[in-house]
């Protein structure tokens, strides 16, 4: 598959302009990404397509030096969207001062109100998870929801549950897959799919390392909870000395016993197809270790973003999909689908304002796997 096939036809002409403009935009201080979307005026979306500059903090023109102003060389519409710092998402907790609530049928994240935390019984399936308090019921008579982390040991394991390399905290099992070249035929091996930073410890693992379900933070141990062994991963290339090599996926697989795997996604079901070019405003769903079942809406496509991996490491990713916020730390690796169970992306990063995912066709292609037999 060519990368242009990942872009909805209505945006391909704008994508050509993006290719010529984004390096200049990404060189600006405060700009952490460039994508395709629609222009917003007064907080309302218009029907005008636009290049979207993703910034950590939206600043007034009077606070920026002339050379730091975000602008294009031509007359193409440009929008500026505040996304905050972008981080790869391993870990059990939300960003500080974040709570989750529903709006227009879509899971949203609000800042400015401190989420509370209660003592949790160590035997509870919610152990290790933050509690999310909704600022208001989503409908009359409905109590605010609470995220119940998918942290128990599960066999056979399905998409959505806690998993992780034995030296990390915990992430999410995306799906159970097999080698692409074996279809049609008898797959010789079966795997769990998640992120590189979940299964391969951000390049710091060895092939054959144990992968635990649940992940170490959730009580998994190599002696009792090894479900798979690292098989292959796509190395993450970090920005160094001013050079910014492009990444396309944060993905890895680990070989497991067929009897310990279930291809279903918890609370989502069976993957029925691949949605290779989602449209803006497509509603998507995922089930993840920390925030369980959430939904979101596609905001930007074909995004190039700079993602922080901690310890001074930043990696640039191209062709990414951004949605409204629908995840927290520990949800990394979740398989994101549309409402017809079409696989859209592999969740790997985000902020309190957005969630970021790799397009599924690139995950399949670069790892050499099959997620579903129907296209």
Secondary structure, DSSP 8 states (H G I E B T S, - for coil): --GGGGS-GGGHHHHHHHHHHHHHHHTSTTEEEEEEEEEEETTEEEEEEEEEEEESS---GGGS-GGGS---SSS--EEEEE----EE--SSS--TTEEEEEETTEEEEEESS--------TTSTTTT------SS-SSTT----------S--SSEEETSEEEETTS--EE--EEEEEGGG-SS--S-EEEEE-HHHHSTTTT--TT-EEESS-GGGT--HHHHEEEEEEEE------BTTB--EE----EEEEE-GGGEEEEETTTB---EE--S--TT-EEEEEETTTEEEEEEEEEEEEEEEEEEETTEEEEEEEEEEEES---TT-TT-EEEETTSEEEEEEEEE-SSEEEEEEHHHHHHHHTEES-S--
